[in-house]
Amino acid sequence: MTPPLDPAIGRKILDWFRARGIGQTCPVCGGTTFDVSGLFAMRMVDQAGQPVPGVGATFAPLTCVGCGYSQLFSAAYMGLIPHLHPPTSGATP
């Protein structure tokens, strides 16, 4: 079960999506209602599929409530958590 999303973080995520025109129409079903349920961490794995200790990334998913299609966005690039590695030139935070 996912812990409840802090309303302030939820607003920041939605504002970031809206400012970029993200999530207006689902590319799969054409739906226009989306859910932002929280932040999720993914661990990096090595070539054998084993978790690499201390290496991973945090994402904010945007999910269509009509079909479940989900997109993941880097929480660091959204300004929700600090960057472990600074963005390269040309990146748009």
PLY file of the C-alpha trace (Angstrom):
ply
format ascii 1.0
element vertex 93
property float x
property float y
property float z
element edge 92
property int vertex1
property int vertex2
end_header
0.00 0.00 0.00
1.28 3.45 -0.93
1.40 6.04 1.88
-0.77 9.10 1.25
0.85 11.79 -0.86
1.55 15.06 0.93
-0.90 17.56 -0.66
1.86 20.16 -1.12
4.00 17.66 -3.07
0.96 16.61 -5.10
0.28 20.24 -6.07
3.93 20.76 -7.01
3.85 17.66 -9.23
0.59 18.69 -10.92
1.84 22.27 -11.42
5.03 20.91 -13.06
2.95 18.74 -15.43
0.53 21.56 -16.28
3.33 24.06 -16.96
4.63 21.68 -19.63
1.28 20.58 -21.08
1.85 17.01 -19.88
-1.12 14.74 -19.24
-3.76 16.56 -21.22
-4.74 13.52 -23.32
-3.76 9.88 -22.86
-1.91 8.59 -25.96
-3.47 5.12 -25.49
-7.18 5.66 -24.80
-7.69 9.41 -25.31
-8.71 9.86 -21.67
-8.29 13.23 -19.99
-8.26 12.28 -16.29
-4.97 11.42 -14.63
-3.80 10.38 -11.18
-0.62 11.31 -9.35
-0.29 8.82 -6.53
3.11 9.57 -5.04
6.82 9.17 -5.52
8.37 5.79 -6.26
11.99 4.65 -6.07
13.55 2.21 -8.50
16.79 0.44 -7.77
19.46 -0.02 -10.41
20.49 -3.58 -11.18
23.72 -4.96 -12.61
24.01 -7.10 -15.75
23.07 -10.19 -13.72
19.90 -8.50 -12.48
21.18 -8.03 -8.93
20.44 -4.72 -7.12
23.35 -2.29 -6.98
23.52 -1.05 -3.36
22.74 2.63 -2.98
22.05 3.27 -6.67
18.61 4.10 -8.00
16.25 6.90 -8.93
12.98 8.39 -7.70
10.05 9.02 -10.03
6.65 10.68 -10.04
4.20 8.59 -12.10
1.36 10.12 -14.09
-1.35 7.50 -14.64
-4.43 7.64 -16.87
-7.46 6.61 -14.79
-9.20 5.32 -17.93
-6.69 2.66 -18.99
-3.80 2.71 -16.51
-1.18 3.91 -18.98
1.62 5.40 -16.85
4.53 7.71 -17.53
7.44 8.15 -15.12
9.14 11.49 -14.55
12.38 12.02 -12.62
11.62 13.56 -9.23
15.08 15.16 -9.25
14.49 16.93 -12.57
11.09 18.04 -11.27
12.83 19.70 -8.30
11.17 17.41 -5.73
14.41 15.86 -4.45
18.08 16.81 -4.82
20.03 15.65 -7.87
22.61 12.99 -7.06
24.34 13.89 -10.30
23.93 17.42 -11.69
22.01 17.67 -14.98
24.10 17.83 -18.13
24.03 20.98 -20.24
20.92 21.34 -22.32
18.70 19.67 -19.70
15.57 21.58 -18.77
14.65 21.24 -15.09
0 1
1 2
2 3
3 4
4 5
5 6
6 7
7 8
8 9
9 10
10 11
11 12
12 13
13 14
14 15
15 16
16 17
17 18
18 19
19 20
20 21
21 22
22 23
23 24
24 25
25 26
26 27
27 28
28 29
29 30
30 31
31 32
32 33
33 34
34 35
35 36
36 37
37 38
38 39
39 40
40 41
41 42
42 43
43 44
44 45
45 46
46 47
47 48
48 49
49 50
50 51
51 52
52 53
53 54
54 55
55 56
56 57
57 58
58 59
59 60
60 61
61 62
62 63
63 64
64 65
65 66
66 67
67 68
68 69
69 70
70 71
71 72
72 73
73 74
74 75
75 76
76 77
77 78
78 79
79 80
80 81
81 82
82 83
83 84
84 85
85 86
86 87
87 88
88 89
89 90
90 91
91 92
